[in-house]
Amino acid sequence: MADRANIVVVRESGAYELYLSRFGAIGLDLDLLAGPEAVLVMVEGLRRDDWWLDDELCQGAALIDLRQRVLLLFVWEGPSTVLRHRAAYLELLRAAWPGWEVRWLYDGPAELRAHLGLDPEYVRRRGGALYPGEPLEPDHEELADPEPLAVVVTIGADRCHVVVNLEDHPVREGPALLDRLADAPDHGVCRVPAEAGLHVDPVRRRVGWWVLGASAEAYEVPGRWPGWTVEFWRDDWRSHVRAAAGRFDPPEPDHARALEEVREEQTDRRLRRGNWASPWL
């Protein structure tokens, strides 16, 4: 199975080069910790390609803008998408790219193309079926994993559900989500370190949501909730904790330990790679 990623380099002239990695999405975030010079060597090991991966196929991406000194990225999987590692990872990444602006692509490849002044619609897949995850029982084995594939959904002041984190964030369902979860198992207080979440206030008709990876059409979610106020918290899961008033209470990350663990993952990946200049082929 391929783990496809697009890599873009914007040269000082403003011209851009598009590269395709068929197996580099998993580990891309760790490889970027090597810093600009080493990463450009990895990019040059790829073949330039004109295939823009769409919302469904693109599992990771990076844009290295040498002219503006901007690094854009997202991945579906890696330490950057793990709640206990997220802040530590971004701290290490910014330290590895001193003087650069580092930003996460919450809208995936469409947001990357927008940075280049290209039409984001080119990578959209609109009109298809949504595939949000099914509700999990409180004793489901997935929730025992230290990095569960989970989205926490809190509703009002007295409901908390957990669904599997699959292709589509449940916020994309709009108000139909409330009907779908009407009979879902209630978890009482959710303490899982989720990868995404949302809080729905049916009385005030307000929604707040967050994600550590990316969600197609992320900035268009208000259109799926007509008549509601929608706030996108990006990766700020603590806003969900505050809004849920005790219903979502994940473990507080140990920042020092997280820094150490991310560094260890980076070292392990580098050792496995050996002298292979480009791990993204």
LOVEX-433910 format. One record per residue (C-alpha): residue number from 1; x, y, z. Coordinates in steps of 0.05 Angstrom, whole numbers, always signed. Each point is the difference from the previous one (the first is absolute). Layout:
# residues N
SEVEX   seq       c1       c2       c3
SEVEX   NUM        X        Y        Z
...
END
This chain:
# residues 281
SEVEX   seq       c1       c2       c3
SEVEX     1       +0       +0       +0
SEVEX     2      +27      +68      -20
SEVEX     3       +8      +57      +49
SEVEX     4       -1      +57      -50
SEVEX     5      +24      +70      +12
SEVEX     6      +12      +62      -42
SEVEX     7      +63      +41      +12
SEVEX     8       +6      +70      -29
SEVEX     9      +62      +44       -3
SEVEX    10       -9      +74      -16
SEVEX    11      +66      +27      -26
SEVEX    12      +26      +71      +12
SEVEX    13      -25      +19      -70
SEVEX    14      -71      -17      +21
SEVEX    15       -4      -61      -45
SEVEX    16      -23      -64      +34
SEVEX    17      +18      -73       -9
SEVEX    18      -49      -56      +15
SEVEX    19      +24      -68      +24
SEVEX    20      -39      -63      +14
SEVEX    21      +18      -49      +55
SEVEX    22      -36      -67       -4
SEVEX    23      +23      -26      +68
SEVEX    24      +22      +61      +39
SEVEX    25      -62      +26      +36
SEVEX    26      +12      -42      +62
SEVEX    27      +64      +28      +29
SEVEX    28       -2      +65      -38
SEVEX    29       -9      +41      +64
SEVEX    30      +61      -34      +31
SEVEX    31      +43      +11      -62
SEVEX    32      -16      +74       +0
SEVEX    33      +34       +5      +68
SEVEX    34      +66       -6      -37
SEVEX    35       -4      +73      -21
SEVEX    36       +0      +36      -67
SEVEX    37      +66      -23      -29
SEVEX    38       -9      -74      +14
SEVEX    39      -73       +1      -21
SEVEX    40      +18      +32      -68
SEVEX    41      +49      -57      -11
SEVEX    42      -56      -50      +13
SEVEX    43      -46      +38      -48
SEVEX    44      +52       -2      -55
SEVEX    45       -1      -76       +6
SEVEX    46      -71       +1      -26
SEVEX    47      -24       +6      -72
SEVEX    48      -37      +63      -18
SEVEX    49      -72      -16      -16
SEVEX    50      -63      +37      -22
SEVEX    51      -49      -43      +41
SEVEX    52      -35      +42      +51
SEVEX    53      -29      -48      +51
SEVEX    54      -72      +16      +19
SEVEX    55      -35       +4      +68
SEVEX    56       -9      -76       +3
SEVEX    57      +68      -23      -26
SEVEX    58      +46      +50      +32
SEVEX    59      +22      -28      +67
SEVEX    60      +52      +52      +13
SEVEX    61      +33      +61      -32
SEVEX    62      +55      +51      +10
SEVEX    63      +13      +66      -34
SEVEX    64      +69      +31       +7
SEVEX    65       -3      +72      -22
SEVEX    66      +73      +23       -6
SEVEX    67      -21      +70      -22
SEVEX    68      -45      +16      +59
SEVEX    69      +33      -50      +49
SEVEX    70      -66      -34      +14
SEVEX    71      -10      -74      +16
SEVEX    72      -70      -29       -7
SEVEX    73      -16      -72      +18
SEVEX    74      -51      -51      +20
SEVEX    75       -3      -75       +9
SEVEX    76      -54      -50      +18
SEVEX    77      +45      -41      +44
SEVEX    78      +62      +14      +42
SEVEX    79      +22      +31      +66
SEVEX    80      -26      +68      -25
SEVEX    81      -71      -29       +2
SEVEX    82       +6      -30      +70
SEVEX    83      -30      +42      +56
SEVEX    84      +57      -12      +49
SEVEX    85      +53      +16      -52
SEVEX    86      -32      +56      -41
SEVEX    87      +28      +61      +37
SEVEX    88      +68      -32      +10
SEVEX    89       +5      -19      -74
SEVEX    90      -16      +71      -24
SEVEX    91      +50      +29      +49
SEVEX    92      +55      -46      -27
SEVEX    93      -21      +15      -72
SEVEX    94       +4      +75       +9
SEVEX    95      +68       -8      +34
SEVEX    96      +24      -40      -60
SEVEX    97      -24      +54      -49
SEVEX    98      +25      +64      +35
SEVEX    99      -24      +64      -33
SEVEX   100      -56      -37      -37
SEVEX   101      -75       +7       +9
SEVEX   102      -28      -70      +13
SEVEX   103      -74      -12      -12
SEVEX   104      -45      -61       +0
SEVEX   105      -45      -14      -60
SEVEX   106      -67      -14      +33
SEVEX   107      -34       -2      -68
SEVEX   108      +52      -47      -30
SEVEX   109      +22       +6      -73
SEVEX   110      -52      +54      -17
SEVEX   111      +32      +47      +51
SEVEX   112      +68      -16      -29
SEVEX   113      -23      +19      -70
SEVEX   114      -32      +64      +26
SEVEX   115      +69      +22      +27
SEVEX   116      +26       -6      -71
SEVEX   117      -58      +41      -29
SEVEX   118      -28      -63      -34
SEVEX   119      -73      -21       -1
SEVEX   120      -15      -43      +62
SEVEX   121      -60      -32      -36
SEVEX   122      +49      -39      -42
SEVEX   123      +12      -48      +58
SEVEX   124      -71       -1      +27
SEVEX   125      -46      -61       -2
SEVEX   126      -68      +30      +11
SEVEX   127      -68      -33       +1
SEVEX   128      +23      -69      +23
SEVEX   129      -23      -39      +61
SEVEX   130      +28      +17      +68
SEVEX   131      +35      -54      +41
SEVEX   132       +1      +22      +73
SEVEX   133      +17      -53      +51
SEVEX   134      -50      -42      +38
SEVEX   135      -11       +9      +76
SEVEX   136      +42      -41      +47
SEVEX   137      -21      -34      +64
SEVEX   138      +36      +26      +63
SEVEX   139      +37      -67       +7
SEVEX   140      +22       -5      -73
SEVEX   141      +72      -23       -7
SEVEX   142      +18      +59      -44
SEVEX   143       -8      +47      +59
SEVEX   144      +53      -38      +39
SEVEX   145      +52      +19      -51
SEVEX   146      +46      +57      +21
SEVEX   147      -12      +31      -69
SEVEX   148      -73      -18      -15
SEVEX   149      -33      +14      -67
SEVEX   150      -54      +40      +34
SEVEX   151      -43      +62       -6
SEVEX   152      -34      +26      +63
SEVEX   153      -69      +30      -10
SEVEX   154      -31      +36      +59
SEVEX   155      -72      +24       -5
SEVEX   156      -30      +50      +48
SEVEX   157      +16       -9      +74
SEVEX   158      -14      -73       +8
SEVEX   159      +21      -42      -61
SEVEX   160      +68      -25      -21
SEVEX   161      +12      -48      -58
SEVEX   162      +62      -28      -34
SEVEX   163       +1      -19      -73
SEVEX   164      +55      -32      -42
SEVEX   165      +44      +50      -35
SEVEX   166       -6      -21      -73
SEVEX   167       -2      +40      -64
SEVEX   168      -49      +56      +17
SEVEX   169       -3      +42      +63
SEVEX   170      -71       -7      +28
SEVEX   171       -8      +76       +1
SEVEX   172       -9       -6      -76
SEVEX   173      -66      -36      +11
SEVEX   174      -33      +64      +25
SEVEX   175      -61       -5      +46
SEVEX   176      -14      -70      -26
SEVEX   177      +55      -22      +47
SEVEX   178      -46      +12      +59
SEVEX   179      -51      -50      -27
SEVEX   180      +54      -51      -17
SEVEX   181      +27       +1      +71
SEVEX   182      -68       +4      +35
SEVEX   183       +6      -72      +24
SEVEX   184      +76       -5       +1
SEVEX   185      +35      -25      +63
SEVEX   186      +12      +55      +51
SEVEX   187      +70       +1      +28
SEVEX   188      -15      +47      +58
SEVEX   189      +68      +32       +3
SEVEX   190      +47      -12      -59
SEVEX   191      +73       -4      +21
SEVEX   192      +28      -28      -64
SEVEX   193      +56      +40      -34
SEVEX   194      -40       +9      -64
SEVEX   195      +24      +23      -68
SEVEX   196      -60      +45      -12
SEVEX   197      -64      +23      +33
SEVEX   198      -59      +47       +1
SEVEX   199      -49      +29      +50
SEVEX   200      -72      +14      -19
SEVEX   201      -43      +47      +41
SEVEX   202      -71      -13      -26
SEVEX   203      -32      +54      +43
SEVEX   204      +45      +57      -23
SEVEX   205       +9      -33      -68
SEVEX   206      +76       +4       +3
SEVEX   207      +53      -49      -24
SEVEX   208      +74       -1      +14
SEVEX   209      +47      -51      -31
SEVEX   210      +74      -18       -6
SEVEX   211      +45      -48      -36
SEVEX   212      +74      -20       +5
SEVEX   213       +3      -25      -72
SEVEX   214      -39      +32      -58
SEVEX   215      -72       +2      -21
SEVEX   216      -23      +14      -71
SEVEX   217      -37      +66       -7
SEVEX   218      +19      +18      +71
SEVEX   219      -15      +73       -8
SEVEX   220      -68      -14      -33
SEVEX   221      -30      -37      +59
SEVEX   222      -46      +57      +20
SEVEX   223      -38      -12      -65
SEVEX   224      -17      -70      +25
SEVEX   225      -32      +29      +63
SEVEX   226      -48      +54      -27
SEVEX   227      -28      +43      +56
SEVEX   228      +55      -22      +48
SEVEX   229      +62      +36      +25
SEVEX   230      +61      -42      -17
SEVEX   231      +69      +11      +29
SEVEX   232      +61      -36      -27
SEVEX   233      +50      -10      +56
SEVEX   234      +53      -30      -47
SEVEX   235      +44      -44      +46
SEVEX   236      -22      +33      +65
SEVEX   237      -30      -59      +36
SEVEX   238       +0      +39      +65
SEVEX   239      -56      +44      -27
SEVEX   240      -41      -64       -5
SEVEX   241      +18      -18      +72
SEVEX   242      -25      +68      +23
SEVEX   243      -64       -2      -42
SEVEX   244      -17      -71      +23
SEVEX   245       +3      +21      +74
SEVEX   246      +29      -66      +25
SEVEX   247      -27      -48      -53
SEVEX   248      +67       -1      -38
SEVEX   249      +60       -8      +45
SEVEX   250      +60      -30      -36
SEVEX   251      +67      -10      +36
SEVEX   252      +42      +63       +2
SEVEX   253      +63      -11      -43
SEVEX   254      +67       -5      +34
SEVEX   255      +37      +50      -44
SEVEX   256      +71      -20      +20
SEVEX   257      -15      -74      -11
SEVEX   258      -35      +16      -66
SEVEX   259      +61      +36      -26
SEVEX   260      +43      -60      +18
SEVEX   261      -48      -49      -33
SEVEX   262       -4      +39      -65
SEVEX   263      +76       +5       -3
SEVEX   264       +4      -75      +11
SEVEX   265      -49      -12      -57
SEVEX   266      +40      +45      -45
SEVEX   267      +64      -37      +17
SEVEX   268      -32      -68      -11
SEVEX   269      -26      +21      -68
SEVEX   270      +68      +28      -20
SEVEX   271      +35      -65      +21
SEVEX   272      -51      -43      -38
SEVEX   273      +12      +43      -62
SEVEX   274      +75       -7       +4
SEVEX   275      +35      +35      -58
SEVEX   276      -62       +3      -43
SEVEX   277       -2      +74      -19
SEVEX   278      -74       +2      -17
SEVEX   279      -49      -42      +41
SEVEX   280      -59      +27      -39
SEVEX   281       +5      -38      -66
END
